[in-house]
Amino acid sequence: MTKKTYIQNFRVDSPPVGATVRYECLSCGSVLKSQPTHAVACDCYNIIVDVDAGRFSVKDPLSLRVFVEE
């Protein structure tokens, strides 16, 4: 089983990024890689990671959790 270490006190406009960093949407339960190979969004489109444009957006910051998979 994968261990999750949640990251606290980060800037929503510049969240942590890394090979093992994941973004979790508390609204729909989706988990996204912070460095996907193409643009991705959670099921409810609260979190969008557009690597081609170099953009990250979140509609409801209170529904975003960031963790590292170990």
mmCIF file of the N, C-alpha and C atoms, coordinates in Angstrom:
data_MODEL
# 
_entry.id   MODEL 
# 
loop_
_atom_site.group_PDB 
_atom_site.id 
_atom_site.type_symbol 
_atom_site.label_atom_id 
_atom_site.label_alt_id 
_atom_site.label_comp_id 
_atom_site.label_asym_id 
_atom_site.label_entity_id 
_atom_site.label_seq_id 
_atom_site.pdbx_PDB_ins_code 
_atom_site.Cartn_x 
_atom_site.Cartn_y 
_atom_site.Cartn_z 
_atom_site.occupancy 
_atom_site.B_iso_or_equiv 
_atom_site.pdbx_formal_charge 
_atom_site.auth_seq_id 
_atom_site.auth_comp_id 
_atom_site.auth_asym_id 
_atom_site.auth_atom_id 
_atom_site.pdbx_PDB_model_num 
ATOM 1   N N  . MET A 1 1  ? 0.831   -1.184 0.000   1.00 0.00 ? 1  MET A N  1 
ATOM 2   C CA . MET A 1 1  ? 0.000   0.000  0.000   1.00 0.00 ? 1  MET A CA 1 
ATOM 3   C C  . MET A 1 1  ? 0.877   1.250  0.000   1.00 0.00 ? 1  MET A C  1 
ATOM 4   N N  . THR A 1 2  ? 0.445   2.259  -0.732  1.00 0.00 ? 2  THR A N  1 
ATOM 5   C CA . THR A 1 2  ? 1.198   3.495  -0.849  1.00 0.00 ? 2  THR A CA 1 
ATOM 6   C C  . THR A 1 2  ? 0.944   4.397  0.348   1.00 0.00 ? 2  THR A C  1 
ATOM 7   N N  . LYS A 1 3  ? 2.024   4.947  0.891   1.00 0.00 ? 3  LYS A N  1 
ATOM 8   C CA . LYS A 1 3  ? 1.908   5.875  2.008   1.00 0.00 ? 3  LYS A CA 1 
ATOM 9   C C  . LYS A 1 3  ? 1.747   7.286  1.461   1.00 0.00 ? 3  LYS A C  1 
ATOM 10  N N  . LYS A 1 4  ? 0.822   8.050  2.035   1.00 0.00 ? 4  LYS A N  1 
ATOM 11  C CA . LYS A 1 4  ? 0.596   9.435  1.647   1.00 0.00 ? 4  LYS A CA 1 
ATOM 12  C C  . LYS A 1 4  ? 1.082   10.360 2.757   1.00 0.00 ? 4  LYS A C  1 
ATOM 13  N N  . THR A 1 5  ? 1.944   11.302 2.390   1.00 0.00 ? 5  THR A N  1 
ATOM 14  C CA . THR A 1 5  ? 2.386   12.334 3.314   1.00 0.00 ? 5  THR A CA 1 
ATOM 15  C C  . THR A 1 5  ? 1.831   13.653 2.806   1.00 0.00 ? 5  THR A C  1 
ATOM 16  N N  . TYR A 1 6  ? 0.868   14.210 3.536   1.00 0.00 ? 6  TYR A N  1 
ATOM 17  C CA . TYR A 1 6  ? 0.213   15.434 3.098   1.00 0.00 ? 6  TYR A CA 1 
ATOM 18  C C  . TYR A 1 6  ? 1.089   16.652 3.361   1.00 0.00 ? 6  TYR A C  1 
ATOM 19  N N  . ILE A 1 7  ? 1.083   17.579 2.412   1.00 0.00 ? 7  ILE A N  1 
ATOM 20  C CA . ILE A 1 7  ? 1.869   18.809 2.489   1.00 0.00 ? 7  ILE A CA 1 
ATOM 21  C C  . ILE A 1 7  ? 0.938   19.933 2.945   1.00 0.00 ? 7  ILE A C  1 
ATOM 22  N N  . GLN A 1 8  ? 1.355   20.650 3.954   1.00 0.00 ? 8  GLN A N  1 
ATOM 23  C CA . GLN A 1 8  ? 0.580   21.756 4.508   1.00 0.00 ? 8  GLN A CA 1 
ATOM 24  C C  . GLN A 1 8  ? 1.234   23.082 4.137   1.00 0.00 ? 8  GLN A C  1 
ATOM 25  N N  . ASN A 1 9  ? 0.481   24.150 4.220   1.00 0.00 ? 9  ASN A N  1 
ATOM 26  C CA . ASN A 1 9  ? 0.995   25.516 4.091   1.00 0.00 ? 9  ASN A CA 1 
ATOM 27  C C  . ASN A 1 9  ? 1.771   25.759 2.799   1.00 0.00 ? 9  ASN A C  1 
ATOM 28  N N  . PHE A 1 10 ? 1.119   25.508 1.679   1.00 0.00 ? 10 PHE A N  1 
ATOM 29  C CA . PHE A 1 10 ? 1.705   25.826 0.386   1.00 0.00 ? 10 PHE A CA 1 
ATOM 30  C C  . PHE A 1 10 ? 0.863   26.918 -0.269  1.00 0.00 ? 10 PHE A C  1 
ATOM 31  N N  . ARG A 1 11 ? 1.448   27.606 -1.233  1.00 0.00 ? 11 ARG A N  1 
ATOM 32  C CA . ARG A 1 11 ? 0.725   28.642 -1.962  1.00 0.00 ? 11 ARG A CA 1 
ATOM 33  C C  . ARG A 1 11 ? -0.106  27.986 -3.057  1.00 0.00 ? 11 ARG A C  1 
ATOM 34  N N  . VAL A 1 12 ? -1.391  28.287 -3.102  1.00 0.00 ? 12 VAL A N  1 
ATOM 35  C CA . VAL A 1 12 ? -2.282  27.682 -4.095  1.00 0.00 ? 12 VAL A CA 1 
ATOM 36  C C  . VAL A 1 12 ? -1.898  28.131 -5.508  1.00 0.00 ? 12 VAL A C  1 
ATOM 37  N N  . ASP A 1 13 ? -1.356  29.336 -5.656  1.00 0.00 ? 13 ASP A N  1 
ATOM 38  C CA . ASP A 1 13 ? -0.967  29.805 -6.980  1.00 0.00 ? 13 ASP A CA 1 
ATOM 39  C C  . ASP A 1 13 ? 0.394   29.250 -7.418  1.00 0.00 ? 13 ASP A C  1 
ATOM 40  N N  . SER A 1 14 ? 1.054   28.528 -6.540  1.00 0.00 ? 14 SER A N  1 
ATOM 41  C CA . SER A 1 14 ? 2.344   27.913 -6.869  1.00 0.00 ? 14 SER A CA 1 
ATOM 42  C C  . SER A 1 14 ? 2.521   26.649 -6.014  1.00 0.00 ? 14 SER A C  1 
ATOM 43  N N  . PRO A 1 15 ? 1.711   25.622 -6.280  1.00 0.00 ? 15 PRO A N  1 
ATOM 44  C CA . PRO A 1 15 ? 1.747   24.418 -5.448  1.00 0.00 ? 15 PRO A CA 1 
ATOM 45  C C  . PRO A 1 15 ? 3.020   23.598 -5.686  1.00 0.00 ? 15 PRO A C  1 
ATOM 46  N N  . PRO A 1 16 ? 3.346   22.699 -4.763  1.00 0.00 ? 16 PRO A N  1 
ATOM 47  C CA . PRO A 1 16 ? 4.505   21.833 -4.941  1.00 0.00 ? 16 PRO A CA 1 
ATOM 48  C C  . PRO A 1 16 ? 4.362   20.970 -6.205  1.00 0.00 ? 16 PRO A C  1 
ATOM 49  N N  . VAL A 1 17 ? 5.481   20.673 -6.829  1.00 0.00 ? 17 VAL A N  1 
ATOM 50  C CA . VAL A 1 17 ? 5.515   19.853 -8.029  1.00 0.00 ? 17 VAL A CA 1 
ATOM 51  C C  . VAL A 1 17 ? 6.643   18.843 -7.880  1.00 0.00 ? 17 VAL A C  1 
ATOM 52  N N  . GLY A 1 18 ? 6.436   17.632 -8.380  1.00 0.00 ? 18 GLY A N  1 
ATOM 53  C CA . GLY A 1 18 ? 7.481   16.619 -8.334  1.00 0.00 ? 18 GLY A CA 1 
ATOM 54  C C  . GLY A 1 18 ? 6.964   15.293 -8.853  1.00 0.00 ? 18 GLY A C  1 
ATOM 55  N N  . ALA A 1 19 ? 7.863   14.390 -9.098  1.00 0.00 ? 19 ALA A N  1 
ATOM 56  C CA . ALA A 1 19 ? 7.511   13.088 -9.666  1.00 0.00 ? 19 ALA A CA 1 
ATOM 57  C C  . ALA A 1 19 ? 6.540   12.306 -8.786  1.00 0.00 ? 19 ALA A C  1 
ATOM 58  N N  . THR A 1 20 ? 6.603   12.501 -7.481  1.00 0.00 ? 20 THR A N  1 
ATOM 59  C CA . THR A 1 20 ? 5.723   11.751 -6.579  1.00 0.00 ? 20 THR A CA 1 
ATOM 60  C C  . THR A 1 20 ? 4.662   12.623 -5.912  1.00 0.00 ? 20 THR A C  1 
ATOM 61  N N  . VAL A 1 21 ? 4.560   13.881 -6.332  1.00 0.00 ? 21 VAL A N  1 
ATOM 62  C CA . VAL A 1 21 ? 3.579   14.806 -5.759  1.00 0.00 ? 21 VAL A CA 1 
ATOM 63  C C  . VAL A 1 21 ? 2.241   14.620 -6.480  1.00 0.00 ? 21 VAL A C  1 
ATOM 64  N N  . ARG A 1 22 ? 1.164   14.553 -5.704  1.00 0.00 ? 22 ARG A N  1 
ATOM 65  C CA . ARG A 1 22 ? -0.178  14.358 -6.252  1.00 0.00 ? 22 ARG A CA 1 
ATOM 66  C C  . ARG A 1 22 ? -1.116  15.430 -5.712  1.00 0.00 ? 22 ARG A C  1 
ATOM 67  N N  . TYR A 1 23 ? -2.123  15.785 -6.541  1.00 0.00 ? 23 TYR A N  1 
ATOM 68  C CA . TYR A 1 23 ? -3.164  16.729 -6.149  1.00 0.00 ? 23 TYR A CA 1 
ATOM 69  C C  . TYR A 1 23 ? -4.452  15.948 -5.986  1.00 0.00 ? 23 TYR A C  1 
ATOM 70  N N  . GLU A 1 24 ? -5.092  16.104 -4.842  1.00 0.00 ? 24 GLU A N  1 
ATOM 71  C CA . GLU A 1 24 ? -6.324  15.394 -4.542  1.00 0.00 ? 24 GLU A CA 1 
ATOM 72  C C  . GLU A 1 24 ? -7.476  16.391 -4.444  1.00 0.00 ? 24 GLU A C  1 
ATOM 73  N N  . CYS A 1 25 ? -8.556  16.119 -5.173  1.00 0.00 ? 25 CYS A N  1 
ATOM 74  C CA . CYS A 1 25 ? -9.744  16.962 -5.115  1.00 0.00 ? 25 CYS A CA 1 
ATOM 75  C C  . CYS A 1 25 ? -10.703 16.370 -4.087  1.00 0.00 ? 25 CYS A C  1 
ATOM 76  N N  . LEU A 1 26 ? -11.010 17.147 -3.079  1.00 0.00 ? 26 LEU A N  1 
ATOM 77  C CA . LEU A 1 26 ? -11.923 16.676 -2.041  1.00 0.00 ? 26 LEU A CA 1 
ATOM 78  C C  . LEU A 1 26 ? -13.380 16.718 -2.500  1.00 0.00 ? 26 LEU A C  1 
ATOM 79  N N  . SER A 1 27 ? -13.669 17.434 -3.586  1.00 0.00 ? 27 SER A N  1 
ATOM 80  C CA . SER A 1 27 ? -15.034 17.512 -4.109  1.00 0.00 ? 27 SER A CA 1 
ATOM 81  C C  . SER A 1 27 ? -15.443 16.235 -4.833  1.00 0.00 ? 27 SER A C  1 
ATOM 82  N N  . CYS A 1 28 ? -14.538 15.697 -5.680  1.00 0.00 ? 28 CYS A N  1 
ATOM 83  C CA . CYS A 1 28 ? -14.893 14.516 -6.476  1.00 0.00 ? 28 CYS A CA 1 
ATOM 84  C C  . CYS A 1 28 ? -14.054 13.283 -6.154  1.00 0.00 ? 28 CYS A C  1 
ATOM 85  N N  . GLY A 1 29 ? -12.955 13.464 -5.411  1.00 0.00 ? 29 GLY A N  1 
ATOM 86  C CA . GLY A 1 29 ? -12.116 12.332 -5.034  1.00 0.00 ? 29 GLY A CA 1 
ATOM 87  C C  . GLY A 1 29 ? -11.019 11.978 -6.026  1.00 0.00 ? 29 GLY A C  1 
ATOM 88  N N  . SER A 1 30 ? -10.909 12.725 -7.122  1.00 0.00 ? 30 SER A N  1 
ATOM 89  C CA . SER A 1 30 ? -9.868  12.452 -8.119  1.00 0.00 ? 30 SER A CA 1 
ATOM 90  C C  . SER A 1 30 ? -8.482  12.766 -7.563  1.00 0.00 ? 30 SER A C  1 
ATOM 91  N N  . VAL A 1 31 ? -7.495  12.030 -8.051  1.00 0.00 ? 31 VAL A N  1 
ATOM 92  C CA . VAL A 1 31 ? -6.100  12.276 -7.706  1.00 0.00 ? 31 VAL A CA 1 
ATOM 93  C C  . VAL A 1 31 ? -5.333  12.474 -9.015  1.00 0.00 ? 31 VAL A C  1 
ATOM 94  N N  . LEU A 1 32 ? -4.609  13.585 -9.116  1.00 0.00 ? 32 LEU A N  1 
ATOM 95  C CA . LEU A 1 32 ? -3.869  13.930 -10.324 1.00 0.00 ? 32 LEU A CA 1 
ATOM 96  C C  . LEU A 1 32 ? -2.383  13.993 -10.038 1.00 0.00 ? 32 LEU A C  1 
ATOM 97  N N  . LYS A 1 33 ? -1.580  13.586 -11.010 1.00 0.00 ? 33 LYS A N  1 
ATOM 98  C CA . LYS A 1 33 ? -0.132  13.766 -10.911 1.00 0.00 ? 33 LYS A CA 1 
ATOM 99  C C  . LYS A 1 33 ? 0.172   15.251 -11.069 1.00 0.00 ? 33 LYS A C  1 
ATOM 100 N N  . SER A 1 34 ? 1.177   15.727 -10.357 1.00 0.00 ? 34 SER A N  1 
ATOM 101 C CA . SER A 1 34 ? 1.552   17.139 -10.476 1.00 0.00 ? 34 SER A CA 1 
ATOM 102 C C  . SER A 1 34 ? 2.359   17.401 -11.741 1.00 0.00 ? 34 SER A C  1 
ATOM 103 N N  . GLN A 1 35 ? 2.914   16.339 -12.333 1.00 0.00 ? 35 GLN A N  1 
ATOM 104 C CA . GLN A 1 35 ? 3.679   16.456 -13.569 1.00 0.00 ? 35 GLN A CA 1 
ATOM 105 C C  . GLN A 1 35 ? 3.161   15.457 -14.603 1.00 0.00 ? 35 GLN A C  1 
ATOM 106 N N  . PRO A 1 36 ? 1.930   15.652 -15.094 1.00 0.00 ? 36 PRO A N  1 
ATOM 107 C CA . PRO A 1 36 ? 1.394   14.717 -16.087 1.00 0.00 ? 36 PRO A CA 1 
ATOM 108 C C  . PRO A 1 36 ? 2.068   14.930 -17.445 1.00 0.00 ? 36 PRO A C  1 
ATOM 109 N N  . THR A 1 37 ? 1.903   13.975 -18.333 1.00 0.00 ? 37 THR A N  1 
ATOM 110 C CA . THR A 1 37 ? 2.512   14.096 -19.666 1.00 0.00 ? 37 THR A CA 1 
ATOM 111 C C  . THR A 1 37 ? 1.622   14.889 -20.620 1.00 0.00 ? 37 THR A C  1 
ATOM 112 N N  . HIS A 1 38 ? 0.361   15.111 -20.246 1.00 0.00 ? 38 HIS A N  1 
ATOM 113 C CA . HIS A 1 38 ? -0.575  15.914 -21.031 1.00 0.00 ? 38 HIS A CA 1 
ATOM 114 C C  . HIS A 1 38 ? -1.544  16.604 -20.069 1.00 0.00 ? 38 HIS A C  1 
ATOM 115 N N  . ALA A 1 39 ? -2.345  17.517 -20.584 1.00 0.00 ? 39 ALA A N  1 
ATOM 116 C CA . ALA A 1 39 ? -3.285  18.252 -19.733 1.00 0.00 ? 39 ALA A CA 1 
ATOM 117 C C  . ALA A 1 39 ? -4.282  17.297 -19.081 1.00 0.00 ? 39 ALA A C  1 
ATOM 118 N N  . VAL A 1 40 ? -4.539  17.511 -17.786 1.00 0.00 ? 40 VAL A N  1 
ATOM 119 C CA . VAL A 1 40 ? -5.478  16.676 -17.041 1.00 0.00 ? 40 VAL A CA 1 
ATOM 120 C C  . VAL A 1 40 ? -6.340  17.555 -16.143 1.00 0.00 ? 40 VAL A C  1 
ATOM 121 N N  . ALA A 1 41 ? -7.499  17.006 -15.773 1.00 0.00 ? 41 ALA A N  1 
ATOM 122 C CA . ALA A 1 41 ? -8.405  17.685 -14.846 1.00 0.00 ? 41 ALA A CA 1 
ATOM 123 C C  . ALA A 1 41 ? -9.074  16.631 -13.985 1.00 0.00 ? 41 ALA A C  1 
ATOM 124 N N  . CYS A 1 42 ? -9.475  17.032 -12.799 1.00 0.00 ? 42 CYS A N  1 
ATOM 125 C CA . CYS A 1 42 ? -10.246 16.114 -11.961 1.00 0.00 ? 42 CYS A CA 1 
ATOM 126 C C  . CYS A 1 42 ? -11.650 15.968 -12.557 1.00 0.00 ? 42 CYS A C  1 
ATOM 127 N N  . ASP A 1 43 ? -12.412 15.014 -12.064 1.00 0.00 ? 43 ASP A N  1 
ATOM 128 C CA . ASP A 1 43 ? -13.731 14.714 -12.628 1.00 0.00 ? 43 ASP A CA 1 
ATOM 129 C C  . ASP A 1 43 ? -14.694 15.898 -12.588 1.00 0.00 ? 43 ASP A C  1 
ATOM 130 N N  . CYS A 1 44 ? -14.572 16.770 -11.596 1.00 0.00 ? 44 CYS A N  1 
ATOM 131 C CA . CYS A 1 44 ? -15.483 17.915 -11.485 1.00 0.00 ? 44 CYS A CA 1 
ATOM 132 C C  . CYS A 1 44 ? -14.856 19.212 -12.016 1.00 0.00 ? 44 CYS A C  1 
ATOM 133 N N  . TYR A 1 45 ? -13.650 19.122 -12.583 1.00 0.00 ? 45 TYR A N  1 
ATOM 134 C CA . TYR A 1 45 ? -12.926 20.265 -13.154 1.00 0.00 ? 45 TYR A CA 1 
ATOM 135 C C  . TYR A 1 45 ? -12.593 21.345 -12.130 1.00 0.00 ? 45 TYR A C  1 
ATOM 136 N N  . ASN A 1 46 ? -12.485 20.958 -10.876 1.00 0.00 ? 46 ASN A N  1 
ATOM 137 C CA . ASN A 1 46 ? -12.027 21.884 -9.847  1.00 0.00 ? 46 ASN A CA 1 
ATOM 138 C C  . ASN A 1 46 ? -10.523 22.118 -9.979  1.00 0.00 ? 46 ASN A C  1 
ATOM 139 N N  . ILE A 1 47 ? -9.780  21.062 -10.328 1.00 0.00 ? 47 ILE A N  1 
ATOM 140 C CA . ILE A 1 47 ? -8.329  21.142 -10.473 1.00 0.00 ? 47 ILE A CA 1 
ATOM 141 C C  . ILE A 1 47 ? -7.976  20.840 -11.921 1.00 0.00 ? 47 ILE A C  1 
ATOM 142 N N  . ILE A 1 48 ? -7.179  21.722 -12.534 1.00 0.00 ? 48 ILE A N  1 
ATOM 143 C CA . ILE A 1 48 ? -6.717  21.520 -13.905 1.00 0.00 ? 48 ILE A CA 1 
ATOM 144 C C  . ILE A 1 48 ? -5.217  21.738 -13.943 1.00 0.00 ? 48 ILE A C  1 
ATOM 145 N N  . VAL A 1 49 ? -4.500  20.782 -14.544 1.00 0.00 ? 49 VAL A N  1 
ATOM 146 C CA . VAL A 1 49 ? -3.054  20.892 -14.748 1.00 0.00 ? 49 VAL A CA 1 
ATOM 147 C C  . VAL A 1 49 ? -2.830  20.831 -16.249 1.00 0.00 ? 49 VAL A C  1 
ATOM 148 N N  . ASP A 1 50 ? -2.410  21.952 -16.834 1.00 0.00 ? 50 ASP A N  1 
ATOM 149 C CA . ASP A 1 50 ? -2.170  22.043 -18.273 1.00 0.00 ? 50 ASP A CA 1 
ATOM 150 C C  . ASP A 1 50 ? -0.672  22.207 -18.496 1.00 0.00 ? 50 ASP A C  1 
ATOM 151 N N  . VAL A 1 51 ? 0.000   21.105 -18.712 1.00 0.00 ? 51 VAL A N  1 
ATOM 152 C CA . VAL A 1 51 ? 1.460   21.144 -18.834 1.00 0.00 ? 51 VAL A CA 1 
ATOM 153 C C  . VAL A 1 51 ? 1.911   21.839 -20.108 1.00 0.00 ? 51 VAL A C  1 
ATOM 154 N N  . ASP A 1 52 ? 1.142   21.716 -21.175 1.00 0.00 ? 52 ASP A N  1 
ATOM 155 C CA . ASP A 1 52 ? 1.520   22.357 -22.436 1.00 0.00 ? 52 ASP A CA 1 
ATOM 156 C C  . ASP A 1 52 ? 1.578   23.874 -22.305 1.00 0.00 ? 52 ASP A C  1 
ATOM 157 N N  . ALA A 1 53 ? 0.642   24.437 -21.559 1.00 0.00 ? 53 ALA A N  1 
ATOM 158 C CA . ALA A 1 53 ? 0.608   25.890 -21.354 1.00 0.00 ? 53 ALA A CA 1 
ATOM 159 C C  . ALA A 1 53 ? 1.321   26.309 -20.068 1.00 0.00 ? 53 ALA A C  1 
ATOM 160 N N  . GLY A 1 54 ? 1.764   25.343 -19.268 1.00 0.00 ? 54 GLY A N  1 
ATOM 161 C CA . GLY A 1 54 ? 2.438   25.659 -18.015 1.00 0.00 ? 54 GLY A CA 1 
ATOM 162 C C  . GLY A 1 54 ? 1.508   26.263 -16.981 1.00 0.00 ? 54 GLY A C  1 
ATOM 163 N N  . ARG A 1 55 ? 0.244   25.792 -16.962 1.00 0.00 ? 55 ARG A N  1 
ATOM 164 C CA . ARG A 1 55 ? -0.748  26.364 -16.053 1.00 0.00 ? 55 ARG A CA 1 
ATOM 165 C C  . ARG A 1 55 ? -1.283  25.333 -15.065 1.00 0.00 ? 55 ARG A C  1 
ATOM 166 N N  . PHE A 1 56 ? -1.615  25.849 -13.889 1.00 0.00 ? 56 PHE A N  1 
ATOM 167 C CA . PHE A 1 56 ? -2.297  25.090 -12.850 1.00 0.00 ? 56 PHE A CA 1 
ATOM 168 C C  . PHE A 1 56 ? -3.443  25.964 -12.381 1.00 0.00 ? 56 PHE A C  1 
ATOM 169 N N  . SER A 1 57 ? -4.640  25.401 -12.275 1.00 0.00 ? 57 SER A N  1 
ATOM 170 C CA . SER A 1 57 ? -5.746  26.198 -11.745 1.00 0.00 ? 57 SER A CA 1 
ATOM 171 C C  . SER A 1 57 ? -6.601  25.351 -10.819 1.00 0.00 ? 57 SER A C  1 
ATOM 172 N N  . VAL A 1 58 ? -7.152  26.027 -9.837  1.00 0.00 ? 58 VAL A N  1 
ATOM 173 C CA . VAL A 1 58 ? -8.061  25.381 -8.892  1.00 0.00 ? 58 VAL A CA 1 
ATOM 174 C C  . VAL A 1 58 ? -9.194  26.361 -8.592  1.00 0.00 ? 58 VAL A C  1 
ATOM 175 N N  . LYS A 1 59 ? -10.433 25.915 -8.773  1.00 0.00 ? 59 LYS A N  1 
ATOM 176 C CA . LYS A 1 59 ? -11.593 26.780 -8.541  1.00 0.00 ? 59 LYS A CA 1 
ATOM 177 C C  . LYS A 1 59 ? -11.849 26.972 -7.049  1.00 0.00 ? 59 LYS A C  1 
ATOM 178 N N  . ASP A 1 60 ? -11.801 25.885 -6.288  1.00 0.00 ? 60 ASP A N  1 
ATOM 179 C CA . ASP A 1 60 ? -12.058 25.931 -4.844  1.00 0.00 ? 60 ASP A CA 1 
ATOM 180 C C  . ASP A 1 60 ? -10.824 25.448 -4.095  1.00 0.00 ? 60 ASP A C  1 
ATOM 181 N N  . PRO A 1 61 ? -9.963  26.360 -3.671  1.00 0.00 ? 61 PRO A N  1 
ATOM 182 C CA . PRO A 1 61 ? -8.732  25.969 -2.975  1.00 0.00 ? 61 PRO A CA 1 
ATOM 183 C C  . PRO A 1 61 ? -8.958  25.134 -1.720  1.00 0.00 ? 61 PRO A C  1 
ATOM 184 N N  . LEU A 1 62 ? -10.112 25.281 -1.082  1.00 0.00 ? 62 LEU A N  1 
ATOM 185 C CA . LEU A 1 62 ? -10.385 24.501 0.126   1.00 0.00 ? 62 LEU A CA 1 
ATOM 186 C C  . LEU A 1 62 ? -10.634 23.022 -0.191  1.00 0.00 ? 62 LEU A C  1 
ATOM 187 N N  . SER A 1 63 ? -10.859 22.719 -1.456  1.00 0.00 ? 63 SER A N  1 
ATOM 188 C CA . SER A 1 63 ? -11.082 21.328 -1.875  1.00 0.00 ? 63 SER A CA 1 
ATOM 189 C C  . SER A 1 63 ? -9.829  20.700 -2.465  1.00 0.00 ? 63 SER A C  1 
ATOM 190 N N  . LEU A 1 64 ? -8.687  21.332 -2.282  1.00 0.00 ? 64 LEU A N  1 
ATOM 191 C CA . LEU A 1 64 ? -7.415  20.816 -2.798  1.00 0.00 ? 64 LEU A CA 1 
ATOM 192 C C  . LEU A 1 64 ? -6.548  20.328 -1.647  1.00 0.00 ? 64 LEU A C  1 
ATOM 193 N N  . ARG A 1 65 ? -6.059  19.095 -1.777  1.00 0.00 ? 65 ARG A N  1 
ATOM 194 C CA . ARG A 1 65 ? -5.030  18.584 -0.858  1.00 0.00 ? 65 ARG A CA 1 
ATOM 195 C C  . ARG A 1 65 ? -3.859  18.115 -1.708  1.00 0.00 ? 65 ARG A C  1 
ATOM 196 N N  . VAL A 1 66 ? -2.673  18.327 -1.208  1.00 0.00 ? 66 VAL A N  1 
ATOM 197 C CA . VAL A 1 66 ? -1.455  17.935 -1.909  1.00 0.00 ? 66 VAL A CA 1 
ATOM 198 C C  . VAL A 1 66 ? -0.728  16.912 -1.039  1.00 0.00 ? 66 VAL A C  1 
ATOM 199 N N  . PHE A 1 67 ? -0.281  15.828 -1.672  1.00 0.00 ? 67 PHE A N  1 
ATOM 200 C CA . PHE A 1 67 ? 0.470   14.828 -0.919  1.00 0.00 ? 67 PHE A CA 1 
ATOM 201 C C  . PHE A 1 67 ? 1.591   14.239 -1.755  1.00 0.00 ? 67 PHE A C  1 
ATOM 202 N N  . VAL A 1 68 ? 2.531   13.608 -1.052  1.00 0.00 ? 68 VAL A N  1 
ATOM 203 C CA . VAL A 1 68 ? 3.648   12.904 -1.684  1.00 0.00 ? 68 VAL A CA 1 
ATOM 204 C C  . VAL A 1 68 ? 3.407   11.425 -1.493  1.00 0.00 ? 68 VAL A C  1 
ATOM 205 N N  . GLU A 1 69 ? 3.509   10.656 -2.571  1.00 0.00 ? 69 GLU A N  1 
ATOM 206 C CA . GLU A 1 69 ? 3.407   9.200  -2.489  1.00 0.00 ? 69 GLU A CA 1 
ATOM 207 C C  . GLU A 1 69 ? 4.767   8.633  -2.146  1.00 0.00 ? 69 GLU A C  1 
ATOM 208 N N  . GLU A 1 70 ? 4.790   7.753  -1.179  1.00 0.00 ? 70 GLU A N  1 
ATOM 209 C CA . GLU A 1 70 ? 6.069   7.128  -0.783  1.00 0.00 ? 70 GLU A CA 1 
ATOM 210 C C  . GLU A 1 70 ? 5.948   5.633  -0.909  1.00 0.00 ? 70 GLU A C  1 
# 
